[in-house]
Amino acid sequence: MAWSHTVGGTRYVFDDLKALLARATPERSGDQLAGIAARSAAERMAARWALADLPLAHFLAEAVVPYEDDEVTRLVIDSHDAAAFAPVAHLTVGGFRDWLLSDAADSAALAALAPGLTPEMAAAVSKLMRHQDLMLVARKCRVVTRFRNTLGLPGRLAVRLQPNHPTDDLRGVAASILDGLMYGCGDAVIGINPAGDHLAGIAALLRLLDELIQRHGIPTQGCVLTHVTNTMQLIEQGLPVDLVFQSVAGTEAANAGFGITLAMLAEAREAALSQNGGKGRGTLGDHVTYFETGQGSALSANAHHGVDQQTLEARAQAVARHFRPLLANTVVGFIGPEYLADGRQIVRAGLEDHFTGKLLGLPIGCDVCYTNHADADSDDMDTLTTLLAAAGVTFIMGVPGADDVMLNYQSTSFHDAAALRRLMSLPRAPEFDAWLAGMGITAADGSLLPAPQRHALLADLSAPR
């Protein structure tokens, strides 16, 4: 089915749904690289007009990646909740935008709607929205998850403490963990990207995290972000695994490039829950998965099927949603300028990803980041981080000095989180805030205190390992 619209006396025709979505997308270097982007601002506006008039229900009739060829499409269609969708089933995409911005779309209504939305619906409406629109709607969405603490409560901001080390040296990792904890970071997760892929090294990192969390009673969770097959092997060997991690994409072919299937993710989740007599290792909840996504992953694997990268990002979020994660985040500028060219595109993509994730019912955070060869800088990251905090983002990253010395990219620092807390009065997860106060790291109001020389964490993590 084709759509058309006339702008400035020129009639623009869009041959199918994926062409319409691609042409309506804000300017993006990845879509230009794929040859699917609008060729002018006029064509982009024509596509948006046509998209605004498209019935929302049409997304249930036409798939951007064929049902018979792609298990992500099958997951989206087969798990769609028609009853949840019913309140907005009569709307067009433009009408849906208006409804989302209205007072009728409160937190309860949005939570009830989430199972009825396909990722393509969420992506489509985002293409009609300004930055403020994306922020206003995302802020109304409430997605609360639990493992050893409670994440996603309104008016709070969590931080993933990311203590990566170029050789996985345990003392180096421990030093970064200490740094982050003394800045009040780590309530989302203490999550390590291992430099190596050998099981013995990953096991040592898991033991370090478990020993630290258990010894000091820290109400948080640890995770080593290795491939899901490694994690399953380590669970079989009796290693202490809190969260199962995996990067996911929006097409079956792109996930195959990651070496995963949906069945494998289901198996991994069950493996995590099999610990502790089938309850998992959580004390407050059983959200035991953690996923990362990022615009451009399917295109970089030549597995995009001609679909724009933002729509595919929303499809990746639908994969994550299916497995009830504790956490999910977009790594918004990590893949490089071939996909998001500069600070302006990174800011837009981060707000889009946060909006679609929240709308789909995902506990979404953001790694606000860029590679050193992108046309972006720390001021761009400050802008996006502040906008996301205002929009109610679940968590951001905490990297020593904002410079990841293992992955070689620029992210957000412990200091950035402290600045946002002071600027916007954003406390941490409640259980973690209470622990920090009890440890003498923060005052009763959550503000940071000077670290005494004999602090228990300093003595513990400074000891030889």
VEXDREN-2710 file (C-alpha; in Angstrom, 1 decimal):
% VEXDREN-2710
k/r/px/py/pz
1/MET/0.0/0.0/0.0
2/ALA/1.3/3.4/-1.0
3/TRP/0.8/6.8/0.6
4/SER/1.3/10.3/-0.8
5/HIS/1.2/14.0/0.2
6/THR/1.8/17.2/-1.6
7/VAL/4.1/19.9/-0.3
8/GLY/5.0/23.1/-2.2
9/GLY/3.3/21.9/-5.3
10/THR/5.3/18.6/-5.4
11/ARG/3.6/15.3/-4.8
12/TYR/5.7/12.8/-2.8
13/VAL/4.8/9.1/-2.9
14/PHE/5.8/6.5/-0.3
15/ASP/5.6/3.0/-1.6
16/ASP/5.1/1.1/1.7
17/LEU/5.1/1.5/5.4
18/LYS/8.8/1.2/6.0
19/ALA/9.5/3.8/3.3
20/LEU/6.9/6.2/4.9
21/LEU/8.5/5.7/8.4
22/ALA/12.0/6.2/7.0
23/ARG/11.2/9.4/5.2
24/ALA/9.4/10.8/8.2
25/THR/12.4/10.3/10.5
26/PRO/14.5/13.4/11.6
27/GLU/17.7/13.7/9.7
28/ARG/20.1/10.8/10.6
29/SER/23.4/9.8/9.1
30/GLY/22.6/6.1/9.4
31/ASP/19.5/6.3/7.3
32/GLN/21.4/8.4/4.8
33/LEU/24.1/5.7/4.7
34/ALA/21.3/3.1/4.1
35/GLY/19.8/5.2/1.3
36/ILE/16.4/5.3/2.8
37/ALA/16.3/8.9/4.3
38/ALA/14.2/11.8/3.0
39/ARG/16.1/13.6/0.2
40/SER/14.9/17.0/1.3
41/ALA/13.1/18.8/4.2
42/ALA/10.0/19.0/2.0
43/GLU/9.9/15.3/1.4
44/ARG/10.4/14.7/5.2
45/MET/7.5/17.0/6.0
46/ALA/5.3/15.3/3.3
47/ALA/6.0/12.0/4.9
48/ARG/5.1/13.3/8.3
49/TRP/1.8/14.7/7.1
50/ALA/1.0/11.3/5.5
51/LEU/2.1/9.4/8.6
52/ALA/-0.1/11.7/10.8
53/ASP/-3.2/10.6/8.8
54/LEU/-2.3/6.8/9.0
55/PRO/-4.7/4.8/11.2
56/LEU/-2.8/3.4/14.2
57/ALA/-4.4/0.0/13.6
58/HIS/-2.7/-0.3/10.2
59/PHE/0.5/-1.3/12.0
60/LEU/-1.3/-4.6/12.9
61/ALA/-1.9/-5.2/9.2
62/GLU/1.4/-4.4/7.6
63/ALA/4.8/-5.5/9.0
64/VAL/8.0/-3.6/8.2
65/VAL/9.9/-6.9/8.4
66/PRO/7.8/-9.9/7.1
67/TYR/6.2/-12.1/9.7
68/GLU/7.3/-15.3/8.1
69/ASP/11.0/-14.1/7.9
70/ASP/11.6/-12.7/11.3
71/GLU/11.0/-13.9/14.9
72/VAL/11.0/-10.4/16.3
73/THR/8.0/-9.6/14.1
74/ARG/6.4/-12.8/15.2
75/LEU/7.0/-11.9/18.9
76/VAL/5.5/-8.4/18.4
77/ILE/2.4/-9.6/16.6
78/ASP/1.8/-12.8/18.6
79/SER/2.2/-11.0/22.0
80/HIS/0.0/-8.0/21.1
81/ASP/-2.7/-7.3/23.7
82/ALA/-5.8/-6.2/21.7
83/ALA/-7.8/-5.3/24.8
84/ALA/-5.0/-2.9/26.0
85/PHE/-4.9/-1.4/22.5
86/ALA/-8.7/-0.9/22.3
87/PRO/-8.8/2.6/23.9
88/VAL/-6.7/4.1/21.1
89/ALA/-7.5/1.7/18.3
90/HIS/-9.7/4.3/16.5
91/LEU/-6.9/7.0/16.4
92/THR/-4.6/8.0/13.6
93/VAL/-0.9/8.4/14.4
94/GLY/-1.5/12.2/14.6
95/GLY/-4.5/11.7/16.8
96/PHE/-2.5/9.4/19.0
97/ARG/0.1/12.1/19.5
98/ASP/-2.6/14.5/20.6
99/TRP/-4.0/12.0/23.0
100/LEU/-0.5/11.3/24.5
101/LEU/-0.1/15.0/25.2
102/SER/-3.5/15.3/26.8
103/ASP/-4.4/15.0/30.5
104/ALA/-6.4/11.8/29.6
105/ALA/-3.0/10.0/29.1
106/ASP/-2.0/9.9/32.7
107/SER/0.4/7.4/34.3
108/ALA/-2.3/4.8/34.9
109/ALA/-3.6/5.0/31.4
110/LEU/-0.2/4.8/29.8
111/ALA/0.8/1.8/31.9
112/ALA/-2.4/0.0/30.9
113/LEU/-1.8/0.9/27.2
114/ALA/1.8/-0.3/27.0
115/PRO/1.0/-4.0/26.2
116/GLY/-1.2/-2.9/23.4
117/LEU/1.4/-0.9/21.6
118/THR/3.7/-2.3/18.9
119/PRO/7.2/-0.8/18.7
120/GLU/6.4/0.5/15.2
121/MET/3.5/2.5/16.7
122/ALA/5.7/4.0/19.3
123/ALA/8.4/4.9/16.7
124/ALA/5.8/6.4/14.3
125/VAL/4.3/8.8/16.8
126/SER/7.8/9.9/18.0
127/LYS/8.6/11.1/14.5
128/LEU/5.8/13.7/14.8
129/MET/7.0/15.0/18.1
130/ARG/9.3/17.8/19.2
131/HIS/11.8/17.3/22.0
132/GLN/9.4/18.8/24.5
133/ASP/6.7/16.4/23.4
134/LEU/9.0/13.4/23.8
135/MET/9.9/14.6/27.3
136/LEU/6.4/15.4/28.5
137/VAL/5.0/12.0/27.6
138/ALA/8.0/10.0/28.9
139/ARG/7.9/11.8/32.2
140/LYS/4.3/10.6/32.7
141/CYS/5.2/6.9/32.2
142/ARG/5.9/4.9/35.3
143/VAL/7.9/1.6/35.0
144/VAL/9.0/0.2/38.4
145/THR/11.3/-2.8/38.8
146/ARG/12.9/-4.6/41.7
147/PHE/15.8/-6.9/42.5
148/ARG/17.6/-5.8/45.7
149/ASN/16.2/-2.3/45.5
150/THR/13.4/-0.4/43.8
151/LEU/14.1/1.4/40.5
152/GLY/11.9/3.7/38.4
153/LEU/10.0/5.5/41.2
154/PRO/9.0/9.0/40.2
155/GLY/11.3/11.8/41.0
156/ARG/14.4/9.6/41.4
157/LEU/17.5/9.0/39.3
158/ALA/19.6/5.8/39.5
159/VAL/23.2/5.3/38.2
160/ARG/24.9/2.3/36.8
161/LEU/28.4/2.2/38.3
162/GLN/30.7/1.2/35.3
163/PRO/34.1/0.3/36.7
164/ASN/35.7/-1.1/33.5
165/HIS/39.4/-1.8/33.3
166/PRO/41.5/-2.5/30.2
167/THR/43.0/-5.7/31.7
168/ASP/40.2/-6.7/34.1
169/ASP/42.6/-6.1/37.0
170/LEU/40.6/-6.7/40.2
171/ARG/42.4/-4.0/42.1
172/GLY/41.7/-1.5/39.3
173/VAL/38.1/-2.5/39.1
174/ALA/37.8/-2.3/42.9
175/ALA/39.3/1.2/42.9
176/SER/36.7/2.4/40.4
177/ILE/33.9/0.8/42.4
178/LEU/35.1/2.6/45.5
179/ASP/35.3/5.9/43.7
180/GLY/31.7/5.5/42.5
181/LEU/30.2/4.4/45.8
182/MET/31.8/7.3/47.6
183/TYR/30.0/9.6/45.1
184/GLY/26.7/7.8/45.8
185/CYS/26.6/5.9/42.5
186/GLY/25.7/2.3/41.9
187/ASP/22.0/1.9/42.8
188/ALA/21.0/0.8/39.3
189/VAL/23.7/-1.8/39.0
190/ILE/27.5/-2.2/39.4
191/GLY/28.0/-3.4/35.8
192/ILE/31.4/-4.4/34.4
193/ASN/32.1/-4.7/30.7
194/PRO/34.9/-7.4/30.8
195/ALA/38.0/-6.8/28.6
196/GLY/38.4/-10.5/28.1
197/ASP/36.0/-13.3/27.2
198/HIS/37.6/-16.1/29.2
199/LEU/35.3/-17.7/31.8
200/ALA/37.9/-17.7/34.6
201/GLY/38.4/-13.9/34.4
202/ILE/34.6/-13.3/34.3
203/ALA/34.2/-15.6/37.3
204/ALA/36.7/-13.6/39.2
205/LEU/34.8/-10.4/38.5
206/LEU/31.5/-12.0/39.6
207/ARG/33.1/-13.1/42.9
208/LEU/34.4/-9.6/43.5
209/LEU/31.0/-8.1/43.0
210/ASP/29.2/-10.7/45.1
211/GLU/31.7/-10.4/48.0
212/LEU/31.5/-6.6/48.0
213/ILE/27.7/-6.5/47.9
214/GLN/27.2/-9.2/50.5
215/ARG/29.9/-8.1/52.9
216/HIS/28.6/-4.5/53.1
217/GLY/24.9/-5.3/52.7
218/ILE/24.7/-3.0/49.6
219/PRO/21.1/-2.9/48.3
220/THR/22.1/-3.1/44.7
221/GLN/23.0/-5.8/42.1
222/GLY/26.1/-6.8/40.2
223/CYS/26.5/-7.7/36.6
224/VAL/29.3/-8.7/34.3
225/LEU/28.2/-7.8/30.8
226/THR/29.4/-10.9/29.0
227/HIS/27.6/-12.9/26.3
228/VAL/24.5/-14.7/27.6
229/THR/26.0/-18.1/26.8
230/ASN/29.0/-17.4/29.0
231/THR/26.6/-16.3/31.8
232/MET/24.6/-19.6/31.5
233/GLN/27.8/-21.6/31.8
234/LEU/28.9/-19.7/34.9
235/ILE/25.5/-20.3/36.5
236/GLU/25.8/-24.0/35.8
237/GLN/29.2/-23.9/37.6
238/GLY/27.6/-22.3/40.6
239/LEU/29.0/-18.7/40.2
240/PRO/26.9/-15.9/41.8
241/VAL/25.0/-14.3/39.0
242/ASP/22.5/-11.5/39.8
243/LEU/21.5/-10.3/36.3
244/VAL/21.7/-12.0/32.9
245/PHE/22.9/-9.4/30.4
246/GLN/22.7/-9.3/26.6
247/SER/22.8/-6.7/23.8
248/VAL/19.8/-7.1/21.6
249/ALA/18.7/-5.7/18.2
250/GLY/15.4/-5.3/16.3
251/THR/15.6/-8.0/13.7
252/GLU/16.2/-11.7/13.8
253/ALA/19.2/-11.4/11.5
254/ALA/20.8/-8.7/13.6
255/ASN/20.3/-10.8/16.7
256/ALA/21.9/-13.7/14.9
257/GLY/24.9/-11.4/14.5
258/PHE/25.0/-11.1/18.3
259/GLY/24.9/-14.9/18.5
260/ILE/21.5/-15.0/20.1
261/THR/17.9/-16.1/19.5
262/LEU/14.7/-15.4/21.5
263/ALA/14.7/-18.9/22.8
264/MET/18.2/-18.5/24.1
265/LEU/17.2/-15.3/26.0
266/ALA/14.3/-17.2/27.6
267/GLU/16.6/-20.0/28.6
268/ALA/19.1/-17.5/30.2
269/ARG/16.3/-15.8/32.2
270/GLU/15.2/-19.2/33.5
271/ALA/18.8/-20.0/34.4
272/ALA/19.1/-16.8/36.5
273/LEU/15.8/-17.6/38.2
274/SER/16.9/-21.2/38.9
275/GLN/19.3/-20.0/41.6
276/ASN/18.3/-19.8/45.2
277/GLY/15.7/-22.6/44.9
278/GLY/14.1/-21.1/41.8
279/LYS/13.7/-17.6/43.2
280/GLY/16.8/-16.0/41.8
281/ARG/19.1/-14.0/44.0
282/GLY/17.0/-10.9/44.4
283/THR/15.6/-9.9/47.8
284/LEU/12.8/-7.6/46.7
285/GLY/11.9/-8.9/43.2
286/ASP/12.6/-11.3/40.3
287/HIS/13.6/-8.9/37.5
288/VAL/16.8/-10.8/36.6
289/THR/17.6/-9.5/33.0
290/TYR/19.5/-6.5/31.7
291/PHE/19.6/-5.4/28.1
292/GLU/21.4/-2.8/26.0
293/THR/20.3/-1.5/22.6
294/GLY/21.5/1.2/20.3
295/GLN/20.4/2.9/17.0
296/GLY/22.3/1.5/14.1
297/SER/23.1/-2.0/15.3
298/ALA/21.0/-3.7/12.7
299/LEU/22.3/-1.4/9.9
300/SER/25.9/-2.1/11.0
301/ALA/25.2/-5.8/10.6
302/ASN/23.5/-5.3/7.2
303/ALA/20.4/-6.8/8.8
304/HIS/18.0/-3.8/8.7
305/HIS/15.7/-4.9/5.8
306/GLY/15.5/-1.3/4.6
307/VAL/13.9/-0.1/7.9
308/ASP/15.0/3.1/9.5
309/GLN/17.3/2.7/12.5
310/GLN/15.0/4.4/15.0
311/THR/12.1/2.0/14.2
312/LEU/14.4/-0.9/14.6
313/GLU/15.6/0.5/17.9
314/ALA/12.0/0.4/19.2
315/ARG/11.7/-3.2/18.0
316/ALA/14.8/-4.0/20.0
317/GLN/13.1/-2.5/23.0
318/ALA/10.1/-4.8/22.4
319/VAL/12.5/-7.8/22.5
320/ALA/13.8/-6.5/25.9
321/ARG/10.3/-5.8/27.2
322/HIS/9.3/-9.4/26.6
323/PHE/11.8/-10.7/29.2
324/ARG/10.8/-8.5/32.1
325/PRO/14.1/-6.7/32.6
326/LEU/15.3/-4.9/35.7
327/LEU/17.1/-2.5/33.5
328/ALA/17.5/-1.7/29.8
329/ASN/19.4/1.2/28.2
330/THR/20.2/2.6/24.9
331/VAL/23.9/3.2/24.3
332/VAL/23.0/6.2/22.2
333/GLY/26.2/7.4/20.6
334/PHE/28.4/4.4/20.9
335/ILE/28.3/2.9/17.4
336/GLY/29.7/6.1/15.8
337/PRO/29.1/9.0/13.5
338/GLU/28.2/6.8/10.6
339/TYR/24.9/6.3/12.4
340/LEU/24.5/9.4/14.5
341/ALA/26.8/12.1/13.0
342/ASP/26.9/14.8/15.7
343/GLY/25.7/16.1/19.0
344/ARG/22.4/17.3/17.5
345/GLN/21.5/13.8/16.2
346/ILE/22.7/12.1/19.4
347/VAL/20.5/14.4/21.5
348/ARG/17.4/13.7/19.3
349/ALA/18.1/9.9/19.3
350/GLY/18.5/9.8/23.1
351/LEU/15.1/11.5/23.6
352/GLU/13.5/9.2/21.1
353/ASP/14.8/6.1/22.6
354/HIS/13.8/7.1/26.1
355/PHE/10.3/8.0/24.9
356/THR/9.7/4.8/23.0
357/GLY/11.1/2.7/25.7
358/LYS/9.0/4.2/28.4
359/LEU/5.9/4.1/26.2
360/LEU/6.4/0.4/25.6
361/GLY/6.7/-0.2/29.4
362/LEU/10.5/-0.6/29.6
363/PRO/12.6/0.4/32.6
364/ILE/14.7/2.5/30.2
365/GLY/18.0/4.3/31.0
366/CYS/20.5/5.8/28.7
367/ASP/24.3/5.7/28.2
368/VAL/24.7/9.3/27.1
369/CYS/27.9/8.9/25.1
370/TYR/29.9/9.5/22.0
371/THR/32.9/8.2/20.2
372/ASN/36.0/10.3/19.9
373/HIS/35.6/10.7/16.1
374/ALA/32.0/12.0/16.3
375/ASP/31.2/15.7/15.9
376/ALA/30.1/15.9/19.6
377/ASP/31.5/17.0/22.9
378/SER/30.8/17.0/26.6
379/ASP/28.5/20.0/26.3
380/ASP/26.3/18.0/24.0
381/MET/26.2/15.2/26.6
382/ASP/25.4/17.7/29.3
383/THR/22.5/18.9/27.3
384/LEU/21.1/15.4/26.7
385/THR/21.7/14.2/30.2
386/THR/19.8/17.2/31.7
387/LEU/16.9/16.8/29.2
388/LEU/16.7/13.1/30.1
389/ALA/16.7/13.8/33.8
390/ALA/13.9/16.2/33.3
391/ALA/12.0/13.6/31.3
392/GLY/12.3/11.1/34.1
393/VAL/15.0/8.7/32.8
394/THR/15.4/5.6/35.0
395/PHE/19.2/5.7/35.1
396/ILE/22.4/7.0/33.5
397/MET/26.0/5.7/33.5
398/GLY/28.7/6.6/36.1
399/VAL/32.2/6.2/34.6
400/PRO/35.3/7.5/36.3
401/GLY/36.0/10.9/34.8
402/ALA/33.4/10.1/32.1
403/ASP/36.2/8.4/30.0
404/ASP/35.9/4.7/29.7
405/VAL/39.5/3.5/29.5
406/MET/38.5/0.0/28.3
407/LEU/35.8/0.7/25.7
408/ASN/37.5/4.0/24.6
409/TYR/34.5/6.2/24.5
410/GLN/33.1/9.2/26.4
411/SER/30.1/8.7/28.7
412/THR/28.9/10.4/31.9
413/SER/30.7/10.6/35.2
414/PHE/30.0/10.3/38.9
415/HIS/30.3/14.1/39.1
416/ASP/27.6/14.4/36.4
417/ALA/25.1/12.4/38.5
418/ALA/26.0/14.5/41.6
419/ALA/25.3/17.7/39.6
420/LEU/21.9/16.5/38.4
421/ARG/20.9/15.5/41.9
422/ARG/21.8/19.0/43.1
423/LEU/20.2/20.7/40.1
424/MET/16.9/18.8/40.1
425/SER/16.7/17.4/43.6
426/LEU/16.8/13.8/42.4
427/PRO/17.3/11.2/45.1
428/ARG/18.5/7.7/44.5
429/ALA/16.7/4.4/44.9
430/PRO/15.2/4.6/48.4
431/GLU/17.0/1.5/49.8
432/PHE/20.3/2.7/48.4
433/ASP/19.9/6.2/49.8
434/ALA/19.3/4.7/53.2
435/TRP/22.4/2.5/53.0
436/LEU/24.6/5.5/51.9
437/ALA/23.4/7.5/54.9
438/GLY/24.0/4.5/57.2
439/MET/27.6/4.2/55.9
440/GLY/28.2/7.9/56.4
441/ILE/28.7/8.6/52.7
442/THR/25.7/11.0/52.6
443/ALA/23.9/13.2/55.0
444/ALA/20.2/12.7/55.8
445/ASP/19.2/14.9/52.9
446/GLY/21.2/12.8/50.4
447/SER/24.1/15.3/50.0
448/LEU/27.6/13.8/49.8
449/LEU/29.8/14.0/52.9
450/PRO/33.6/14.1/53.0
451/ALA/35.0/10.6/53.2
452/PRO/36.8/9.9/56.5
453/GLN/40.2/8.3/56.1
454/ARG/39.2/5.2/58.1
455/HIS/35.9/4.5/56.2
456/ALA/35.0/0.8/56.1
457/LEU/34.8/0.8/52.3
458/LEU/38.2/2.4/51.9
459/ALA/39.8/-0.2/54.2
460/ASP/38.1/-3.1/52.4
461/LEU/38.6/-2.1/48.8
462/SER/42.1/-0.9/49.4
463/ALA/43.2/-4.3/50.7
464/PRO/45.4/-6.4/48.4
465/ARG/43.5/-9.0/46.3
END
